[in-house]
Amino acid sequence: MAVLPIRRFPDPLLKTITRPVDPNAPPVRRLIADLIDTMRHHPRCVGLAAPQVGQLLRVAVVDVTGHPKAEQSHGLLVLVNPRLTARDGLRMQREGCLSVPDLTGNVSRAVRVHVEAWDGSGARWTRRLEGFEAVAVQHELDHLDGTLFLDRVVNARTDVFRRQRYA
């Protein structure tokens, strides 16, 4: 498939709510493949949502496998028309985003979530996610609702930081 260019803040598309899609439509399957290729192309990237590549569609992918913060991983999660059906606990954690490449921020998110979605083959699934995997899914679902992690920091003066670059 293809590695797609990433939209960057303050692109207004990133602040736009997406629309549901037919999980069985061939263009949606192509988009899923492109999102996976694009996510895997960027080191340390654990998720990507359709608005980040210019598509206002309710599609995202997450894979925290091998990430040092991941306590659990269900492998590659394809999220078509996802919704959170329950959330529990709160934890503040530092987040970054390909669409906000120069900043990170402290964001409070649920520790455990139940998510419902359709996968890349059009099958519906439900999972209980915890820890970093739950945080990553919430981050991507925010993108589908036109919300960036910067919108969730409590205090922009004390909870937003310049991203550190590593060789």
GULUMVEX-364056 format. One line per 3 residues: their letters; for each residue x, y, z of N, C-alpha, C, O, CB. Coordinates in Angstrom, 3 decimals. Glycine has a CB too. Layout:
! GULUMVEX-364056
a = X:Y:Z:X:Y:Z:X:Y:Z:X:Y:Z:X:Y:Z; ...
END
This chain:
! GULUMVEX-364056
mav = 0.839:-1.173:0.000:0.000:0.000:0.000:0.886:1.238:0.000:1.826:1.310:-0.792:-0.956:-0.003:1.211; 0.612:2.235:0.880:1.339:3.498:0.775:1.607:4.108:2.147:0.828:3.950:3.087:0.561:4.484:-0.089; 2.730:4.808:2.226:3.021:5.646:3.383:2.505:7.037:3.037:2.965:7.660:2.080:4.571:5.658:3.741
lpi = 1.550:7.515:3.822:0.880:8.777:3.533:1.495:9.927:4.324:2.040:9.708:5.406:-0.610:8.667:3.842; 1.415:11.154:3.794:1.910:12.312:4.545:1.023:12.596:5.761:-0.189:12.382:5.723:1.974:13.555:3.635; 1.642:13.076:6.828:0.949:13.360:8.084:0.544:14.828:8.134:1.358:15.718:7.891:1.842:13.005:9.296
rrf = -0.727:15.067:8.453:-1.216:16.430:8.681:-0.700:16.896:10.033:-0.648:16.125:10.992:-2.784:16.499:8.622; -0.318:18.174:10.097:0.244:18.715:11.331:-0.595:19.862:11.870:-1.174:20.649:11.121:1.671:19.182:11.100; -0.640:19.930:13.194:-1.273:21.037:13.877:-0.584:22.317:13.425:0.647:22.349:13.401:-1.204:20.867:15.426
pdp = -1.305:23.367:13.069:-2.712:23.677:13.313:-3.664:23.392:12.144:-4.659:24.101:11.994:-2.827:25.101:13.678; -3.397:22.397:11.327:-4.292:22.047:10.220:-5.727:21.902:10.754:-5.963:21.104:11.661:-3.821:20.721:9.519; -6.687:22.663:10.204:-8.064:22.613:10.715:-8.728:21.245:10.554:-9.678:20.935:11.272:-8.899:23.651:10.015
llk = -8.250:20.439:9.641:-8.809:19.100:9.460:-8.670:18.268:10.738:-9.518:17.425:11.030:-8.117:18.387:8.287; -7.599:18.510:11.496:-7.359:17.758:12.731:-8.371:18.091:13.824:-8.480:17.363:14.811:-5.957:18.033:13.238; -9.105:19.180:13.656:-10.095:19.607:14.646:-11.522:19.319:14.169:-12.481:19.879:14.700:-9.934:21.104:14.946
tit = -11.659:18.449:13.169:-12.951:18.154:12.562:-13.412:16.753:12.958:-12.624:15.807:12.962:-12.872:18.282:11.028; -14.692:16.632:13.290:-15.266:15.331:13.653:-15.421:14.480:12.396:-15.856:14.968:11.353:-16.642:15.507:14.372; -15.064:13.213:12.507:-15.120:12.290:11.368:-16.519:11.697:11.217:-17.374:11.838:12.092:-14.084:11.163:11.537
rpv = -16.726:11.030:10.078:-18.024:10.385:9.833:-17.847:8.868:9.787:-16.796:8.370:9.385:-18.657:10.898:8.505; -18.891:8.135:10.206:-18.836:6.671:10.153:-18.700:6.179:8.715:-19.066:6.868:7.763:-20.089:6.063:10.799; -18.167:4.974:8.589:-17.930:4.389:7.265:-18.512:2.982:7.201:-18.844:2.385:8.226:-16.416:4.359:6.940
dpn = -18.630:2.467:5.990:-18.998:1.066:5.778:-17.730:0.243:5.971:-16.803:0.358:5.169:-19.633:0.831:4.342; -17.664:-0.590:7.022:-16.429:-1.333:7.286:-16.041:-2.304:6.182:-14.897:-2.756:6.136:-16.564:-2.084:8.564; -16.971:-2.632:5.292:-16.681:-3.576:4.213:-16.321:-2.905:2.894:-16.013:-3.590:1.920:-17.858:-4.471:4.001
app = -16.353:-1.586:2.848:-16.086:-0.877:1.594:-14.611:-1.004:1.204:-13.739:-0.811:2.051:-16.479:0.612:1.720; -14.316:-1.324:-0.060:-12.923:-1.433:-0.507:-12.073:-0.192:-0.214:-10.913:-0.352:0.168:-12.897:-1.707:-1.980; -12.587:1.044:-0.372:-11.744:2.197:-0.033:-11.359:2.233:1.448:-10.278:2.708:1.795:-12.459:3.482:-0.400
vrr = -12.231:1.739:2.313:-11.919:1.693:3.746:-10.809:0.680:3.996:-9.905:0.934:4.791:-13.181:1.333:4.580; -10.870:-0.446:3.332:-9.805:-1.455:3.486:-8.458:-0.929:2.991:-7.420:-1.212:3.590:-10.171:-2.740:2.723; -8.475:-0.163:1.895:-7.228:0.446:1.405:-6.699:1.457:2.414:-5.498:1.508:2.683:-7.453:1.130:0.034
lia = -7.605:2.264:2.972:-7.195:3.243:3.976:-6.573:2.545:5.182:-5.547:2.997:5.691:-8.395:4.102:4.416; -7.171:1.462:5.642:-6.614:0.715:6.781:-5.190:0.260:6.469:-4.294:0.424:7.297:-7.504:-0.508:7.124; -4.979:-0.302:5.297:-3.636:-0.758:4.907:-2.660:0.412:4.871:-1.518:0.280:5.310:-3.676:-1.456:3.530
dli = -3.099:1.551:4.352:-2.235:2.738:4.300:-1.928:3.261:5.701:-0.800:3.672:5.973:-2.896:3.844:3.462; -2.917:3.249:6.590:-2.674:3.683:7.968:-1.650:2.779:8.649:-0.764:3.261:9.354:-3.988:3.693:8.770; -1.771:1.473:8.439:-0.812:0.533:9.034:0.587:0.790:8.482:1.549:0.866:9.247:-1.238:-0.934:8.760
dtm = 0.709:0.924:7.163:2.020:1.196:6.554:2.612:2.497:7.079:3.804:2.567:7.381:1.898:1.260:5.025; 1.780:3.520:7.188:2.255:4.828:7.642:2.666:4.768:9.105:3.707:5.313:9.474:1.172:5.900:7.439; 1.866:4.115:9.947:2.201:3.972:11.366:3.536:3.239:11.523:4.393:3.666:12.296:1.077:3.213:12.118
rhh = 3.707:2.153:10.799:4.932:1.353:10.937:6.154:2.044:10.343:7.287:1.713:10.693:4.746:0.002:10.274; 5.935:2.985:9.463:7.032:3.744:8.858:7.685:4.695:9.872:8.862:5.032:9.744:6.518:4.539:7.647; 6.916:5.120:10.870:7.405:6.092:11.852:7.817:5.376:13.134:6.966:4.821:13.829:6.324:7.162:12.153
prc = 9.114:5.379:13.458:9.580:4.713:14.681:8.862:5.269:15.908:8.604:6.470:15.994:11.105:4.879:14.838; 8.549:4.406:16.839:7.904:4.754:18.112:6.437:5.150:17.970:5.793:5.470:18.969:8.654:5.880:18.763; 5.900:5.135:16.770:4.480:5.440:16.562:3.661:4.208:16.940:3.933:3.108:16.459:4.197:5.867:15.076
vgl = 2.658:4.392:17.801:1.832:3.265:18.244:0.386:3.374:17.776:-0.429:2.504:18.082:1.866:3.165:19.751; 0.062:4.425:17.043:-1.305:4.569:16.559:-1.417:5.684:15.548:-0.602:6.606:15.511:-2.250:4.821:17.710; -2.456:5.578:14.722:-2.685:6.585:13.691:-4.170:6.593:13.354:-4.805:5.543:13.258:-1.820:6.306:12.417
aap = -4.708:7.784:13.178:-6.126:7.941:12.840:-6.258:8.597:11.470:-5.390:9.356:11.039:-6.864:8.781:13.918; -7.358:8.289:10.799:-7.585:8.767:9.435:-7.437:10.284:9.271:-6.878:10.712:8.261:-8.954:8.357:8.990; -7.907:11.122:10.209:-7.725:12.565:10.011:-6.258:12.987:9.916:-5.940:13.998:9.289:-8.384:13.315:11.139
qvg = -5.372:12.216:10.536:-3.952:12.553:10.489:-3.361:12.399:9.094:-2.289:12.933:8.808:-3.185:11.690:11.460; -4.059:11.668:8.223:-3.615:11.525:6.832:-4.619:12.166:5.874:-4.636:11.868:4.680:-3.419:10.034:6.476; -5.457:13.052:6.420:-6.341:13.841:5.577:-7.687:13.234:5.253:-8.381:13.729:4.365:-5.669:14.122:4.342
qll = -8.079:12.173:5.947:-9.360:11.513:5.683:-10.292:11.695:6.882:-9.957:11.294:7.997:-9.150:10.001:5.379; -11.446:12.291:6.658:-12.396:12.524:7.749:-13.324:11.324:7.926:-14.548:11.439:7.859:-13.221:13.798:7.483; -12.706:10.186:8.150:-13.418:8.915:8.291:-13.114:8.311:9.656:-12.025:8.512:10.194:-13.025:7.929:7.158
rva = -14.067:7.571:10.222:-13.935:6.997:11.561:-13.143:5.702:11.516:-13.685:4.612:11.704:-15.314:6.750:12.181; -11.838:5.846:11.261:-10.935:4.701:11.124:-9.613:5.041:11.815:-9.080:6.138:11.649:-10.702:4.337:9.613; -9.095:4.091:12.587:-7.793:4.261:13.235:-7.148:2.890:13.405:-7.811:1.858:13.309:-7.938:4.984:14.616
vvd = -5.851:2.900:13.657:-5.105:1.679:13.957:-4.222:1.936:15.174:-3.742:3.051:15.378:-4.247:1.220:12.729; -4.012:0.898:15.978:-3.159:0.981:17.165:-2.391:-0.326:17.280:-2.945:-1.404:17.062:-3.999:1.261:18.465; -1.101:-0.221:17.625:-0.301:-1.409:17.933:0.811:-0.999:18.889:1.781:-0.360:18.482:0.287:-2.058:16.632
vtg = 0.670:-1.367:20.156:1.665:-1.002:21.167:2.695:-2.106:21.392:3.522:-2.002:22.297:0.975:-0.674:22.480; 2.655:-3.154:20.584:3.570:-4.285:20.727:5.020:-3.795:20.777:5.463:-3.055:19.899:3.381:-5.286:19.562; 5.742:-4.209:21.801:7.157:-3.871:21.918:7.439:-2.502:22.501:8.603:-2.173:22.730:7.786:-3.958:20.597
hpk = 6.429:-1.695:22.750:6.673:-0.373:23.337:6.995:-0.541:24.820:6.336:-1.325:25.503:5.437:0.569:23.142; 7.996:0.181:25.332:8.397:-0.013:26.730:7.304:0.301:27.754:7.350:-0.229:28.864:9.587:0.837:27.020; 6.333:1.136:27.422:5.257:1.457:28.365:4.109:0.446:28.320:3.205:0.502:29.154:4.719:2.845:28.075
aeq = 4.137:-0.469:27.365:3.013:-1.395:27.171:3.061:-2.542:28.171:3.964:-3.378:28.129:3.017:-1.951:25.742; 2.077:-2.573:29.077:1.958:-3.677:30.029:1.280:-4.871:29.365:1.536:-6.020:29.726:1.168:-3.236:31.284; 0.416:-4.595:28.395:-0.275:-5.639:27.635:-0.396:-5.164:26.200:-0.318:-3.969:25.916:-1.686:-5.963:28.243
shg = -0.587:-6.116:25.301:-0.815:-5.769:23.903:-1.675:-6.845:23.264:-1.415:-8.040:23.409:0.525:-5.605:23.138; -2.694:-6.404:22.561:-3.516:-7.312:21.770:-3.021:-7.344:20.328:-3.720:-7.834:19.441:-5.000:-6.891:21.822; -1.821:-6.825:20.091:-1.298:-6.762:18.730:-1.946:-5.620:17.968:-2.387:-4.635:18.560:-1.529:-8.091:17.996
llv = -1.999:-5.756:16.668:-2.575:-4.716:15.822:-4.085:-4.645:16.038:-4.796:-5.634:15.856:-2.252:-4.981:14.333; -4.564:-3.471:16.427:-6.000:-3.221:16.566:-6.445:-2.322:15.421:-5.951:-1.204:15.275:-6.337:-2.571:17.952; -7.367:-2.806:14.621:-7.985:-1.999:13.571:-9.318:-1.526:14.126:-10.150:-2.332:14.543:-8.166:-2.812:12.218
lvn = -9.514:-0.215:14.128:-10.683:0.396:14.755:-11.513:1.123:13.704:-11.207:2.257:13.335:-10.257:1.370:15.880; -12.558:0.468:13.227:-13.483:1.082:12.277:-14.773:1.390:13.035:-15.358:0.506:13.660:-13.752:0.142:11.032; -15.212:2.643:12.975:-16.401:3.110:13.709:-16.333:2.727:15.190:-17.301:2.191:15.731:-17.680:2.527:13.078
prl = -15.199:2.995:15.853:-15.047:2.564:17.246:-15.845:3.434:18.208:-16.182:4.583:17.923:-13.582:2.581:17.641; -16.133:2.832:19.365:-16.712:3.613:20.456:-16.312:2.980:21.777:-16.202:1.760:21.901:-18.261:3.698:20.331; -16.097:3.847:22.761:-15.815:3.382:24.113:-17.144:3.137:24.805:-18.014:4.009:24.817:-14.942:4.411:24.907
tar = -17.302:1.951:25.381:-18.550:1.630:26.067:-18.408:1.711:27.581:-19.411:1.746:28.294:-19.020:0.247:25.671; -17.178:1.741:28.079:-16.931:1.887:29.517:-15.501:2.353:29.714:-14.620:2.085:28.897:-17.192:0.549:30.282; -15.292:3.052:30.812:-13.936:3.471:31.198:-13.848:3.481:32.711:-14.841:3.684:33.409:-13.581:4.878:30.612
dgl = -12.614:3.254:33.213:-12.443:3.130:34.653:-11.055:3.615:35.041:-10.083:3.386:34.321:-12.661:1.670:35.114; -10.969:4.287:36.186:-9.697:4.752:36.710:-9.145:5.907:35.892:-9.557:6.127:34.753:-8.699:3.617:36.743; -8.217:6.637:36.475:-7.551:7.733:35.769:-6.069:7.694:36.068:-5.647:7.361:37.175:-8.150:9.102:36.169
rmq = -5.279:8.045:35.052:-3.830:8.134:35.231:-3.318:9.235:34.324:-3.725:9.337:33.166:-3.121:6.770:34.922; -2.422:10.060:34.854:-1.792:11.084:34.036:-0.525:10.497:33.428:0.245:9.811:34.100:-1.476:12.363:34.870; -0.327:10.775:32.160:0.810:10.213:31.436:1.221:11.192:30.345:0.394:11.945:29.831:0.464:8.816:30.832
reg = 2.495:11.176:29.997:3.006:12.023:28.920:2.615:11.415:27.588:2.765:10.211:27.379:4.547:12.191:29.016; 2.104:12.263:26.671:1.718:11.819:25.337:2.393:12.683:24.290:2.710:13.850:24.520:0.189:11.860:25.166; 2.603:12.077:23.138:3.079:12.782:21.962:2.209:12.396:20.787:1.310:11.565:20.913:4.568:12.468:21.680
cls = 2.481:13.008:19.633:1.630:12.771:18.474:2.389:13.152:17.207:3.086:14.167:17.177:0.304:13.572:18.584; 2.254:12.337:16.161:2.887:12.674:14.883:2.376:13.995:14.334:3.103:14.693:13.627:2.647:11.568:13.865; 1.139:14.348:14.647:0.553:15.585:14.136:0.954:16.811:14.951:0.685:17.942:14.545:-0.950:15.467:14.112
vpd = 1.591:16.594:16.092:2.124:17.679:16.926:3.570:17.292:17.228:3.893:16.951:18.366:1.266:17.897:18.270; 4.445:17.341:16.215:5.755:16.696:16.332:6.730:17.331:17.312:7.672:16.668:17.744:6.384:16.668:15.018; 6.536:18.582:17.673:7.522:19.260:18.511:7.155:19.329:19.985:7.926:19.852:20.790:7.732:20.633:18.005
ltg = 5.971:18.799:20.353:5.505:18.927:21.727:5.047:17.587:22.291:4.656:16.682:21.554:4.374:19.938:21.805; 5.104:17.483:23.614:4.462:16.400:24.349:3.659:17.057:25.466:3.825:18.245:25.742:5.518:15.357:24.916; 2.791:16.283:26.105:2.000:16.872:27.177:1.500:15.836:28.151:1.332:14.666:27.807:0.838:17.630:26.609
nvs = 1.262:16.280:29.381:0.686:15.422:30.408:-0.827:15.412:30.241:-1.477:16.456:30.289:1.086:15.902:31.833; -1.379:14.213:30.045:-2.812:14.049:29.794:-3.352:12.991:30.746:-2.718:11.956:30.957:-3.088:13.655:28.303; -4.510:13.248:31.314:-5.173:12.288:32.185:-6.165:11.476:31.361:-7.031:12.031:30.685:-5.887:13.004:33.365
rav = -6.025:10.150:31.427:-6.898:9.252:30.663:-7.312:8.072:31.540:-6.702:7.794:32.573:-6.186:8.750:29.372; -8.361:7.392:31.099:-8.820:6.187:31.796:-7.748:5.102:31.724:-7.060:4.961:30.713:-10.153:5.674:31.189; -7.617:4.348:32.795:-6.647:3.255:32.870:-7.179:2.009:32.168:-6.417:1.246:31.574:-6.310:2.934:34.335
rvh = -8.489:1.812:32.244:-9.135:0.659:31.615:-10.312:1.145:30.783:-11.066:2.021:31.207:-9.603:-0.377:32.681; -10.463:0.564:29.589:-11.602:0.902:28.729:-12.147:-0.365:28.078:-11.427:-1.346:27.891:-11.192:1.939:27.644; -13.415:-0.321:27.743:-14.022:-1.324:26.865:-14.263:-0.614:25.545:-14.838:0.474:25.515:-15.371:-1.934:27.471
vea = -13.828:-1.223:24.461:-14.006:-0.616:23.143:-14.727:-1.601:22.238:-14.492:-2.808:22.285:-12.641:-0.200:22.526; -15.614:-1.052:21.411:-16.288:-1.822:20.364:-15.906:-1.204:19.030:-15.842:0.018:18.899:-17.853:-1.838:20.561; -15.651:-2.056:18.039:-15.282:-1.561:16.711:-15.462:-2.686:15.702:-15.807:-3.812:16.060:-13.812:-1.028:16.692
wdg = -15.228:-2.369:14.460:-15.156:-3.361:13.391:-13.706:-3.430:12.963:-12.983:-2.437:13.040:-16.104:-3.002:12.181; -13.277:-4.601:12.511:-11.888:-4.767:12.070:-11.794:-4.591:10.558:-12.767:-4.211:9.906:-11.342:-6.154:12.486; -10.632:-4.866:10.015:-10.383:-4.684:8.593:-11.117:-5.643:7.687:-11.168:-5.436:6.474:-8.953:-4.801:8.337
sga = -11.686:-6.693:8.255:-12.452:-7.634:7.431:-13.954:-7.445:7.616:-14.748:-8.224:7.089:-12.064:-9.073:7.771; -14.341:-6.419:8.358:-15.756:-6.139:8.564:-16.385:-6.883:9.723:-17.607:-6.864:9.874:-16.498:-6.458:7.339; -15.571:-7.545:10.556:-16.094:-8.268:11.724:-16.115:-7.342:12.941:-15.171:-6.588:13.179:-15.237:-9.536:12.020
rwt = -17.196:-7.412:13.697:-17.307:-6.598:14.901:-16.547:-7.265:16.044:-16.559:-8.489:16.174:-18.792:-6.383:15.284; -15.884:-6.454:16.876:-15.167:-6.994:18.022:-15.339:-6.076:19.232:-15.645:-4.891:19.098:-13.672:-7.177:17.690; -15.135:-6.654:20.412:-15.174:-5.920:21.677:-13.989:-6.387:22.506:-13.701:-7.582:22.576:-16.535:-6.144:22.445
rrl = -13.303:-5.438:23.133:-12.167:-5.806:23.990:-12.106:-4.905:25.206:-12.550:-3.757:25.181:-10.843:-5.728:23.208; -11.551:-5.450:26.262:-11.196:-4.663:27.438:-9.704:-4.394:27.339:-8.906:-5.324:27.228:-11.572:-5.405:28.789; -9.334:-3.140:27.378:-7.936:-2.740:27.252:-7.503:-2.055:28.536:-8.307:-1.421:29.220:-7.724:-1.806:26.030
egf = -6.214:-2.192:28.855:-5.677:-1.594:30.072:-4.365:-0.890:29.787:-3.699:-1.160:28.787:-5.482:-2.654:31.155; -4.003:0.022:30.686:-2.702:0.663:30.662:-2.425:1.448:29.395:-3.294:2.143:28.868:-1.651:-0.355:30.843; -1.200:1.323:28.919:-0.747:2.105:27.768:-1.578:1.818:26.522:-1.836:2.722:25.727:0.719:1.818:27.485
eav = -1.996:0.572:26.347:-2.822:0.226:25.193:-4.162:0.976:25.251:-4.642:1.465:24.228:-3.060:-1.305:25.136; -4.759:1.066:26.436:-6.008:1.818:26.608:-5.789:3.299:26.322:-6.626:3.944:25.693:-6.562:1.631:28.033; -4.664:3.834:26.785:-4.334:5.241:26.539:-4.173:5.496:25.044:-4.692:6.484:24.525:-3.045:5.639:27.290
avq = -3.462:4.619:24.354:-3.237:4.793:22.915:-4.557:4.779:22.141:-4.748:5.576:21.223:-2.304:3.691:22.383; -5.459:3.881:22.507:-6.760:3.825:21.828:-7.553:5.102:22.098:-8.167:5.651:21.184:-7.567:2.583:22.291; -7.546:5.578:23.340:-8.261:6.822:23.648:-7.691:7.999:22.861:-8.442:8.850:22.382:-8.193:7.118:25.152
hel = -6.377:8.048:22.728:-5.718:9.109:21.958:-6.205:9.089:20.506:-6.544:10.134:19.951:-4.174:8.946:22.011; -6.241:7.910:19.898:-6.675:7.810:18.494:-8.164:8.104:18.344:-8.566:8.746:17.374:-6.366:6.412:17.939; -8.983:7.651:19.279:-10.411:7.966:19.211:-10.649:9.463:19.359:-11.572:10.007:18.751:-11.179:7.203:20.295
dhl = -9.823:10.136:20.161:-9.913:11.598:20.231:-9.714:12.220:18.854:-10.442:13.139:18.479:-8.872:12.155:21.217; -8.734:11.726:18.097:-8.518:12.251:16.739:-9.796:12.140:15.909:-10.103:13.037:15.124:-7.363:11.492:16.039; -10.534:11.057:16.075:-11.757:10.855:15.299:-12.848:11.841:15.695:-13.796:12.065:14.942:-12.261:9.431:15.474
dgt = -12.709:12.429:16.884:-13.674:13.419:17.363:-13.139:14.847:17.275:-13.718:15.764:17.857:-14.063:13.109:18.794; -12.036:15.037:16.549:-11.485:16.375:16.366:-10.781:16.934:17.587:-10.691:18.150:17.754:-12.563:17.300:15.972; -10.281:16.053:18.441:-9.611:16.463:19.675:-8.150:16.036:19.634:-7.838:14.893:19.299:-10.318:15.860:20.913
lfl = -7.258:16.959:19.977:-5.829:16.659:20.083:-5.449:16.543:21.556:-6.169:17.033:22.426:-4.972:17.753:19.377; -4.321:15.899:21.835:-3.892:15.780:23.231:-3.703:17.155:23.854:-3.877:17.311:25.063:-2.590:14.971:23.330; -3.346:18.162:23.049:-3.178:19.523:23.560:-4.482:20.062:24.150:-4.455:20.898:25.053:-2.686:20.452:22.444
drv = -5.609:19.590:23.648:-6.912:20.007:24.178:-7.199:19.384:25.535:-8.098:19.841:26.241:-8.019:19.638:23.203; -6.469:18.368:25.910:-6.735:17.632:27.152:-5.759:17.955:28.286:-5.969:17.514:29.416:-6.695:16.157:26.877; -4.702:18.710:28.009:-3.784:19.060:29.100:-4.503:20.003:30.062:-5.295:20.847:29.642:-2.471:19.719:28.548
vna = -4.222:19.854:31.344:-4.887:20.679:32.352:-4.388:22.113:32.285:-5.180:23.053:32.351:-4.661:20.105:33.757; -3.079:22.284:32.153:-2.488:23.620:32.162:-1.434:23.692:31.065:-0.410:23.012:31.144:-1.867:23.957:33.556; -1.670:24.494:30.059:-0.744:24.587:28.924:0.627:25.112:29.338:1.617:24.831:28.663:-1.329:25.487:27.846
rtd = 0.708:25.864:30.429:2.007:26.394:30.865:2.847:25.352:31.586:4.074:25.373:31.484:1.804:27.590:31.771; 2.210:24.443:32.309:2.986:23.486:33.110:2.949:22.058:32.581:3.756:21.229:33.002:2.485:23.493:34.518; 2.030:21.752:31.669:1.855:20.367:31.219:2.196:20.122:29.757:1.943:19.033:29.243:0.455:19.951:31.454
vfr = 2.767:21.113:29.078:3.189:20.951:27.681:4.696:21.163:27.626:5.224:22.093:28.235:2.437:21.957:26.723; 5.386:20.286:26.887:6.849:20.293:26.869:7.366:20.170:25.445:6.716:19.571:24.589:7.406:19.156:27.735; 8.540:20.740:25.197:9.214:20.532:23.911:9.660:19.084:23.847:10.204:18.544:24.811:10.433:21.506:23.730
rqr = 9.425:18.462:22.702:9.810:17.056:22.525:11.329:16.949:22.508:12.014:17.742:21.863:9.206:16.469:21.213; 11.842:15.958:23.224:13.274:15.691:23.208:13.589:14.814:22.012:12.873:13.853:21.733:13.740:15.017:24.529; 14.629:15.136:21.326:15.056:14.355:20.155:16.207:13.452:20.563:17.146:13.875:21.237:15.478:15.287:18.970
ya = 16.112:12.199:20.140:17.159:11.221:20.453:17.805:10.768:19.158:17.138:10.645:18.130:16.583:10.001:21.240; 19.087:10.524:19.211:19.811:10.075:18.015:19.505:8.638:17.703:20.027:8.093:16.730:21.307:10.252:18.192
END
